[in-house]
Amino acid sequence: MKIAIFGASGGTGLLLTNRCLAAGHQVTALLRSPEAFPLRHRVDAIYGNACDGHAVLKTVADSDVVLSALGARTWGKEDVLENAVPHIVTAMRQTGVRRIIALGSAGALPDSLDKQPFLNRWIVQRFVYNTFLKWPVASQVSQYATLSASGLDWTMVMPPLLNNAPGRGRYRIDGEALPRNGSRISREDVADFMMQQIDSPQWIKKYVYITW
Ligand SMILES: NC(=O)c1ccc[n+]([C@@H]2O[C@H](COP(=O)([O-])OP(=O)(O)OC[C@H]3O[C@@H](n4cnc5c(N)ncnc54)[C@H](OP(=O)(O)O)[C@@H]3O)[C@@H](O)[C@H]2O)c1
């Protein structure tokens, strides 16, 4: 397949790119710093910013599937998803590409933490989401609003805290809320799950929580 990847140079994006190449897919990646991208000779690298509609259109054109592991590099207000995801949706509509699998976050929706113990939920919603995760959560809420209204075949994969530990190959998934006491998962397991969605209709037009 021809796969367009946004956020290919990030922690999860690099794992996704490696997996796509290993599976024999042809990859187009939008990169702000292509010269620093370790897989630059193995992908069609498009130089540009995801907040630029022309660069996004060039990246999406001719692809069969779009993968996104985009996100701000800091916890500050960067508005990357707010600006980029509408461009991705517009480009997909223009080019007739229907499938997008995007990395979200377990904090994106009001009922995300409904299965957590009361005290955990209270602390996270009352304090964590109002302080240092305020802007990342706002960005993910925006990404969800854009994708769910897009009419595309979207899937949003919602993990809690990501780490760089080796994948376990075993994790819990849930279509309603983050599984109880789920607090972390490795980027490897998330990337593997996102790759599985390329061939699976199970979570089309849905979000899915994933955690160890
Ligand atoms: N970190 C966590 O614990 C956690 C937990 C749950 C969900 N998430 C979500 O998971 C996603 C990915 O996380 P991650 O830690 O794997 O990613 P990451 O390492 O922070 O990488 C972010 C990627 O987005 C790219 N990017 C940012 N702004 C861009 C722009 N304007 N134009 C083009 N590319 C841009 C970066 O490119 P450059 O290399 O050019 O900077 C990089 O490839 C984020 O949306 C985050 O909210 C993270």
The ligand as a Gaussian input file, in Angstrom:
#p B3LYP/6-31G(d) Opt

LIG

0 1
 N        3.728000      11.380000      25.302000
 C        2.753000      10.747000      25.895000
 O        2.850000      10.190000      27.005000
 C        1.413000      10.673000      25.194000
 C        0.355000      10.029000      25.808000
 C       -0.849000       9.902000      25.135000
 C       -0.983000      10.443000      23.872000
 N        0.068000      11.102000      23.299000
 C       -0.113000      11.663000      21.955000
 O        0.628000      10.891000      21.038000
 C        1.053000      11.702000      19.940000
 C        2.487000      11.381000      19.568000
 O        3.279000      11.283000      20.699000
 P        4.822000      10.927000      20.560000
 O        5.389000      11.140000      21.922000
 O        5.021000       9.633000      19.854000
 O        5.289000      12.057000      19.543000
 P        6.562000      13.040000      19.581000
 O        7.794000      12.236000      19.801000
 O        6.275000      14.201000      20.475000
 O        6.554000      13.530000      18.046000
 C        5.668000      14.459000      17.543000
 C        5.746000      14.405000      16.036000
 O        4.897000      15.428000      15.488000
 C        5.688000      16.181000      14.560000
 N        5.210000      17.556000      14.466000
 C        4.904000      18.399000      15.480000
 N        4.511000      19.590000      14.993000
 C        4.588000      19.479000      13.634000
 C        4.303000      20.359000      12.564000
 N        3.840000      21.596000      12.783000
 N        4.489000      19.924000      11.299000
 C        4.948000      18.673000      11.060000
 N        5.226000      17.790000      12.029000
 C        5.056000      18.192000      13.302000
 C        7.095000      16.136000      15.117000
 O        7.993000      16.512000      14.103000
 P        9.458000      17.154000      14.447000
 O       10.397000      15.972000      14.546000
 O        9.712000      18.028000      13.266000
 O        9.342000      17.900000      15.749000
 C        7.165000      14.671000      15.498000
 O        7.367000      13.877000      14.349000
 C        0.803000      13.138000      20.377000
 O       -0.336000      13.619000      19.695000
 C        0.462000      13.049000      21.838000
 O       -0.514000      13.996000      22.224000
 C        1.255000      11.213000      23.913000

